[in-house]
């Protein structure tokens, strides 16, 4: 049901984009003049709001997840990255998490064989997850060439490296193929594995289908329904300079692509995609583990009325004697 609702929602977005494409008035005043700025404000406000809310969450104790020896006695060798005791260890750990998906690399699968649990390595999710995120980042960086004049040199170099195979005209980018492969794997994993399908929500399917819509329409424009890149850059530069100009001759696929992108950006801060910013505020990742060297006391603990053993024995002495339990006072 969640998958069906997601498919219907993405289809409605596509039909909406087609309707906008057939109306030059809507295209000019809504997509080119109003929606980009509204989407940017929603994204920025939502992103800041989520970061502030997470930053204000109380974390009175050190709760990092660890899988290495903690620093203790001088002759006990500790693991400074897996169980960091200082700032540099946390930086190294976070770098591995952000750029290499360190925790996902340890993903393991469990199977019952002859009634016994057997654990094994499962690196496919790590591989395709890393490939998907790296290709998506590459595509986003490549699109910066539409928003800067002159084009940043590193963006041009990245585009040249991404298309160095020079397959077809225009050249087929490696990141495009990697993105489609990553999306296909993540989607099939959700619909074929019963345990993952059981816990999958509408938002999980919607995110994958929405990104797939962005990728599919982008590839269609590049290889099958070409648009004038000069017109597209004029539109993008118009947004940057607050003087948007609707491109002439842009087809239906372009407006579908634009609608998918705008909805994805506006929905980003309120979805699970917000883990992009949340990873930096995760207390299980960004805290040092110094629980053995420092005592941490919860500053929000309220006064607690205690019941001492002496008071307990005074209250239940007769019952304790009747039950044969030892007492300190006869």
BELVEN-V948166 format. One record per residue. N is the residue number from 1. SS is DSSP state (H for helix, E for strand, - for the rest). PSI is psi as a letter, one per 30 degrees, with the letter a starting at -180 (999 if undefined). BURIAL is + if it has 9 or more other ideal C-beta (glycine too) atoms within 8 Angstrom, else -. Layout:
n,ss,psi,burial
N,SS,PSI,BURIAL
N,SS,PSI,BURIAL
//
This chain:
n,ss,psi,burial
1,-,e,-
2,H,e,+
3,H,e,+
4,H,e,-
5,H,e,+
6,H,e,+
7,H,e,+
8,H,e,-
9,H,e,+
10,H,e,+
11,H,e,-
12,H,e,-
13,H,e,+
14,H,e,+
15,H,e,-
16,H,e,+
17,H,e,+
18,H,e,+
19,H,e,+
20,H,e,+
21,H,f,+
22,-,f,-
23,-,j,-
24,H,e,-
25,H,e,-
26,H,e,+
27,H,e,+
28,H,e,+
29,H,f,-
30,H,d,+
31,H,e,+
32,H,f,+
33,H,f,+
34,H,e,-
35,H,e,+
36,H,e,+
37,H,e,-
38,H,e,+
39,H,e,+
40,H,e,+
41,H,e,-
42,H,e,+
43,H,e,+
44,H,e,-
45,H,e,+
46,H,e,+
47,H,e,+
48,H,e,-
49,H,e,+
50,H,e,+
51,H,e,+
52,H,e,-
53,H,e,-
54,H,e,+
55,H,f,-
56,H,f,-
57,-,k,-
58,-,k,-
59,-,i,-
60,-,f,-
61,-,l,-
62,-,j,+
63,-,h,-
64,-,k,+
65,-,k,-
66,-,l,-
67,-,h,-
68,-,l,+
69,-,k,+
70,-,l,+
71,-,k,+
72,-,c,-
73,-,l,-
74,-,e,-
75,-,g,-
76,-,j,-
77,-,k,-
78,-,l,+
79,-,j,-
80,-,f,+
81,-,e,+
82,-,f,+
83,-,i,+
84,-,k,+
85,-,g,+
86,-,l,-
87,H,e,-
88,H,e,-
89,H,e,+
90,H,e,+
91,H,e,-
92,H,e,+
93,H,e,+
94,H,e,+
95,H,e,-
96,H,e,+
97,H,e,+
98,H,e,-
99,H,f,-
100,H,g,-
101,-,h,+
102,H,e,+
103,H,e,-
104,H,f,+
105,H,f,+
106,-,g,-
107,-,k,+
108,E,l,-
109,E,l,-
110,E,k,-
111,E,k,-
112,E,j,-
113,E,j,-
114,-,h,-
115,-,g,-
116,E,k,-
117,E,k,-
118,E,k,-
119,E,k,-
120,E,l,-
121,E,k,-
122,-,i,-
123,-,f,-
124,H,e,-
125,H,e,+
126,H,e,+
127,H,e,-
128,H,e,+
129,H,e,+
130,H,e,+
131,H,e,+
132,H,e,+
133,H,e,+
134,H,e,+
135,H,e,+
136,H,e,+
137,H,e,-
138,H,e,+
139,H,e,+
140,H,e,-
141,H,e,+
142,H,e,+
143,H,f,-
144,H,f,+
145,H,f,+
146,H,f,+
147,-,g,+
148,-,k,+
149,-,j,-
150,-,l,-
151,-,k,+
152,-,k,+
153,H,e,-
154,H,f,-
155,H,e,+
156,H,e,+
157,H,e,-
158,H,e,+
159,H,e,+
160,H,e,-
161,H,e,-
162,H,f,+
163,-,g,+
164,-,f,-
165,-,f,-
166,-,h,-
167,-,j,-
168,-,l,-
169,-,j,-
170,-,l,-
171,-,k,+
172,-,k,+
173,-,k,+
174,H,e,+
175,H,e,+
176,H,e,+
177,H,e,+
178,H,e,+
179,H,e,+
180,H,e,+
181,H,e,+
182,H,e,+
183,H,e,+
184,H,e,-
185,H,e,+
186,H,e,+
187,H,e,+
188,H,e,-
189,H,e,+
190,H,e,+
191,H,f,-
192,H,f,-
193,-,j,-
194,H,e,-
195,H,e,-
196,H,e,+
197,H,e,+
198,H,e,-
199,H,g,-
200,-,k,+
201,-,l,-
202,H,e,-
203,H,e,-
204,H,e,+
205,H,e,+
206,H,e,+
207,H,e,+
208,H,e,+
209,H,e,+
210,H,e,+
211,H,e,+
212,H,e,+
213,H,e,+
214,H,e,+
215,H,e,+
216,H,e,-
217,H,e,+
218,H,e,+
219,H,e,+
220,H,e,+
221,H,e,+
222,H,e,+
223,H,f,+
224,-,e,-
225,-,i,-
226,-,k,-
227,-,l,+
228,-,j,+
229,H,f,-
230,H,e,-
231,H,e,+
232,H,e,+
233,H,e,+
234,H,e,+
235,H,e,+
236,H,e,+
237,H,e,+
238,H,e,+
239,H,e,+
240,H,e,-
241,-,g,-
242,-,h,-
243,-,i,-
244,-,k,+
245,-,k,-
246,-,k,+
247,-,k,+
248,-,k,-
249,-,g,-
250,-,k,+
251,-,a,+
252,H,e,+
253,H,e,+
254,H,e,+
255,H,e,+
256,H,e,+
257,H,e,+
258,H,e,+
259,H,e,+
260,H,e,+
261,H,e,+
262,H,e,+
263,H,e,+
264,H,e,+
265,H,e,+
266,H,e,+
267,H,f,+
268,H,e,+
269,-,f,+
270,-,g,-
271,-,a,+
272,H,f,-
273,H,f,-
274,H,f,+
275,H,f,-
276,H,e,-
277,H,f,+
278,H,f,+
279,H,e,+
280,H,f,-
281,H,g,+
282,-,j,-
283,H,f,+
284,H,f,-
285,H,e,+
286,H,g,+
287,-,k,+
288,-,l,+
289,-,j,+
290,-,h,+
291,-,f,+
292,-,f,-
293,-,f,-
294,-,k,-
295,-,k,-
296,-,k,-
297,-,k,-
298,-,j,-
299,-,f,-
300,-,g,-
301,-,k,-
302,-,l,-
303,-,k,-
304,-,k,-
305,-,j,-
306,-,l,-
307,-,j,-
308,-,l,-
309,H,e,-
310,H,e,-
311,H,e,-
312,H,e,+
313,H,e,+
314,H,e,-
315,H,e,-
316,H,g,-
317,H,e,+
318,H,e,-
319,H,e,-
320,H,e,+
321,H,e,+
322,H,f,-
323,-,f,-
324,-,g,-
325,-,k,-
326,-,k,-
327,-,l,+
328,-,e,-
329,-,k,-
330,-,999,-
//
